[in-house]
Structures are given as C-alpha cells and as structure tokens.
Amino acid sequence: MCPRSAERFEQIKDERRRALLRAARVVFGRKGFAAAKIADIAAQAGISHGLVYHYYPEKESLFSATIDASVEGWDTLMELTRAQGGTPWDRLVYVCGQMIAGLREEPEHLLMTVHVYAEDASPGLRDVLRRFRLRVIGDLEELIQEGQRAGQVEQRASAELSRALVAIVQGLAINRLVEPDAPLPPLDVVLRILKS
C-alpha cells in the first residue's frame, strides 16, 4: 500500500468513526441506552451492522466513546470561552449561548445523560456521565467565581449557581424531547439566576 492510500484509508476510518459517533448520539439521545440497538445506530450512520463492531466491541464502549466525544467538544468550548475577550460576564454569556445553541442543533448530547439516569444503566455508564457532569459544573463554577470577583454575578455559593445553571439547561433538553418545536427561552432569561 503506498503512503497516500494508507493516509486515505486512515482518513476514511476517521470519517466513519465520526459518523458513527454522531449516529450513536442521535439514537442514544432519542431512545436511551437500554432501548437503542446497534442495528439502529448502524442504520442511522448508513453502515453495516457488523462494521459497528469493528470500531466498538459492544454497545457500552460505543456509548462511552460518544460521551468522550462530548467531553472533547466541551473542552474545546471551554478553550474558546476562556479565549474570549471582554469581561467574565461576557464569557458566561458566550458559554451559555453556545450551550443553548447546542440544544437547538444537537439536543441529543444532554438527552443521552437524562436517559441513562432515568434507566437502570450500569454503574460504569453512570460513572462516566457523573465525571463529565462534575467537570461541566466545575468549569462553570470557575467562570461564575470570576464573575463574582468582578461584581457581575450574584454573590451566592458558586457551586449552587453552577448546579442550577446545569439543571436549567438539562431541563430545556428534556423540554426539547417533550416539545421538539417549542421555542427555547431567550438567553437573558436563562442567565437571570446569575445576574447580580
């Protein structure tokens, strides 16, 4: 195999893996972990059922990889947020705006979490999600604390505010499941809990 074709082969594998993770996120978000079938994910990705197992040996490893991709997306969002100019409030507005936009574009990220907590999921899956949730809460708490030091955010316990913000966004994700066509509230309504 010549270097160019080996490189192209790796590119195809990466593209297929990304498509598979997108499809898994959609299926897990809509059906939940327990009800989702590998065949559903393969059909959503437009690949053969057997090829899914080439990338992920079982459904749980595919779910974990989907969460890992969400973690990478969150890390990228936080890098972009921290690189934003302006005030700490501006950074909070940016990150929350991106989270709300994510609900519009890909509500499945949060819906996957909701399903796993509502189902009798394995402790391993719950632990993966718990670590991710704590990471999100911790990152938001840091931004809230910066805003508090600047006098731009309510002087309450930053952990409470961070958890409340995550709960609001998760609630909006559930609402998207129940009422997919219902409009999301304006960002200033969501951020009202933080404003001093």
Contacts in CASP RR format, 6 or more apart in sequence:
PFRMAT RR
TARGET T0000
AUTHOR 0000-0000-0000
METHOD contacts of the structure
MODEL  1
MCPRSAERFEQIKDERRRALLRAARVVFGRKGFAAAKIADIAAQAGISHG
LVYHYYPEKESLFSATIDASVEGWDTLMELTRAQGGTPWDRLVYVCGQMI
AGLREEPEHLLMTVHVYAEDASPGLRDVLRRFRLRVIGDLEELIQEGQRA
GQVEQRASAELSRALVAIVQGLAINRLVEPDAPLPPLDVVLRILKS
1 9 0 8 1.000
16 45 0 8 1.000
16 47 0 8 1.000
16 51 0 8 1.000
16 55 0 8 1.000
17 55 0 8 1.000
19 45 0 8 1.000
19 46 0 8 1.000
19 47 0 8 1.000
20 41 0 8 1.000
20 45 0 8 1.000
20 47 0 8 1.000
20 52 0 8 1.000
20 55 0 8 1.000
20 56 0 8 1.000
20 62 0 8 1.000
21 65 0 8 1.000
21 66 0 8 1.000
21 69 0 8 1.000
22 45 0 8 1.000
23 41 0 8 1.000
23 42 0 8 1.000
23 44 0 8 1.000
23 45 0 8 1.000
23 46 0 8 1.000
24 36 0 8 1.000
24 41 0 8 1.000
24 44 0 8 1.000
24 45 0 8 1.000
24 62 0 8 1.000
24 63 0 8 1.000
24 65 0 8 1.000
24 66 0 8 1.000
25 66 0 8 1.000
25 69 0 8 1.000
25 70 0 8 1.000
25 106 0 8 1.000
25 108 0 8 1.000
25 109 0 8 1.000
25 112 0 8 1.000
26 44 0 8 1.000
26 108 0 8 1.000
27 36 0 8 1.000
27 40 0 8 1.000
27 41 0 8 1.000
27 44 0 8 1.000
28 36 0 8 1.000
28 63 0 8 1.000
28 66 0 8 1.000
28 108 0 8 1.000
28 111 0 8 1.000
28 112 0 8 1.000
28 115 0 8 1.000
29 36 0 8 1.000
29 107 0 8 1.000
29 108 0 8 1.000
29 111 0 8 1.000
29 112 0 8 1.000
29 115 0 8 1.000
30 108 0 8 1.000
30 111 0 8 1.000
31 40 0 8 1.000
31 115 0 8 1.000
32 111 0 8 1.000
32 112 0 8 1.000
32 115 0 8 1.000
32 116 0 8 1.000
32 119 0 8 1.000
33 59 0 8 1.000
33 63 0 8 1.000
33 112 0 8 1.000
33 115 0 8 1.000
33 116 0 8 1.000
33 119 0 8 1.000
33 121 0 8 1.000
33 125 0 8 1.000
34 115 0 8 1.000
34 119 0 8 1.000
34 120 0 8 1.000
34 121 0 8 1.000
36 59 0 8 1.000
38 49 0 8 1.000
38 52 0 8 1.000
38 53 0 8 1.000
38 59 0 8 1.000
38 62 0 8 1.000
39 49 0 8 1.000
41 52 0 8 1.000
41 62 0 8 1.000
42 48 0 8 1.000
42 49 0 8 1.000
42 50 0 8 1.000
42 51 0 8 1.000
42 52 0 8 1.000
45 52 0 8 1.000
52 62 0 8 1.000
55 62 0 8 1.000
56 62 0 8 1.000
56 65 0 8 1.000
60 122 0 8 1.000
60 124 0 8 1.000
60 125 0 8 1.000
63 112 0 8 1.000
63 125 0 8 1.000
63 128 0 8 1.000
64 125 0 8 1.000
64 128 0 8 1.000
66 112 0 8 1.000
67 112 0 8 1.000
67 128 0 8 1.000
67 129 0 8 1.000
67 132 0 8 1.000
70 109 0 8 1.000
70 112 0 8 1.000
70 132 0 8 1.000
71 132 0 8 1.000
71 135 0 8 1.000
74 132 0 8 1.000
74 135 0 8 1.000
74 136 0 8 1.000
74 139 0 8 1.000
77 95 0 8 1.000
77 98 0 8 1.000
78 95 0 8 1.000
78 139 0 8 1.000
80 94 0 8 1.000
80 98 0 8 1.000
81 91 0 8 1.000
81 94 0 8 1.000
81 95 0 8 1.000
81 98 0 8 1.000
81 143 0 8 1.000
82 91 0 8 1.000
84 90 0 8 1.000
84 91 0 8 1.000
84 94 0 8 1.000
85 91 0 8 1.000
87 147 0 8 1.000
87 150 0 8 1.000
87 152 0 8 1.000
88 143 0 8 1.000
88 146 0 8 1.000
88 147 0 8 1.000
88 149 0 8 1.000
88 150 0 8 1.000
88 152 0 8 1.000
88 153 0 8 1.000
89 147 0 8 1.000
89 150 0 8 1.000
89 152 0 8 1.000
89 153 0 8 1.000
91 143 0 8 1.000
91 146 0 8 1.000
92 143 0 8 1.000
92 144 0 8 1.000
92 147 0 8 1.000
92 153 0 8 1.000
92 191 0 8 1.000
92 194 0 8 1.000
93 187 0 8 1.000
93 191 0 8 1.000
95 140 0 8 1.000
95 143 0 8 1.000
96 165 0 8 1.000
96 169 0 8 1.000
96 187 0 8 1.000
96 190 0 8 1.000
96 191 0 8 1.000
97 187 0 8 1.000
99 169 0 8 1.000
100 169 0 8 1.000
100 172 0 8 1.000
100 184 0 8 1.000
100 187 0 8 1.000
100 190 0 8 1.000
102 109 0 8 1.000
103 110 0 8 1.000
103 169 0 8 1.000
103 172 0 8 1.000
103 173 0 8 1.000
103 176 0 8 1.000
103 184 0 8 1.000
104 184 0 8 1.000
107 173 0 8 1.000
107 176 0 8 1.000
107 177 0 8 1.000
109 173 0 8 1.000
110 169 0 8 1.000
110 170 0 8 1.000
110 173 0 8 1.000
111 173 0 8 1.000
111 174 0 8 1.000
111 176 0 8 1.000
111 177 0 8 1.000
113 129 0 8 1.000
113 132 0 8 1.000
113 133 0 8 1.000
113 170 0 8 1.000
114 170 0 8 1.000
114 173 0 8 1.000
114 174 0 8 1.000
114 177 0 8 1.000
116 125 0 8 1.000
116 126 0 8 1.000
116 129 0 8 1.000
117 126 0 8 1.000
117 129 0 8 1.000
133 166 0 8 1.000
136 166 0 8 1.000
137 159 0 8 1.000
137 162 0 8 1.000
137 163 0 8 1.000
137 166 0 8 1.000
138 162 0 8 1.000
140 162 0 8 1.000
140 165 0 8 1.000
140 166 0 8 1.000
141 158 0 8 1.000
141 159 0 8 1.000
141 161 0 8 1.000
141 162 0 8 1.000
144 153 0 8 1.000
144 158 0 8 1.000
144 161 0 8 1.000
144 162 0 8 1.000
144 165 0 8 1.000
144 194 0 8 1.000
145 158 0 8 1.000
147 153 0 8 1.000
148 154 0 8 1.000
148 155 0 8 1.000
148 158 0 8 1.000
148 196 0 8 1.000
151 196 0 8 1.000
152 195 0 8 1.000
152 196 0 8 1.000
153 161 0 8 1.000
153 194 0 8 1.000
153 195 0 8 1.000
153 196 0 8 1.000
154 161 0 8 1.000
154 193 0 8 1.000
154 194 0 8 1.000
154 195 0 8 1.000
154 196 0 8 1.000
155 196 0 8 1.000
161 193 0 8 1.000
161 194 0 8 1.000
164 193 0 8 1.000
165 190 0 8 1.000
165 193 0 8 1.000
165 194 0 8 1.000
168 190 0 8 1.000
168 193 0 8 1.000
169 190 0 8 1.000
172 184 0 8 1.000
172 185 0 8 1.000
172 190 0 8 1.000
175 182 0 8 1.000
176 182 0 8 1.000
176 184 0 8 1.000
END
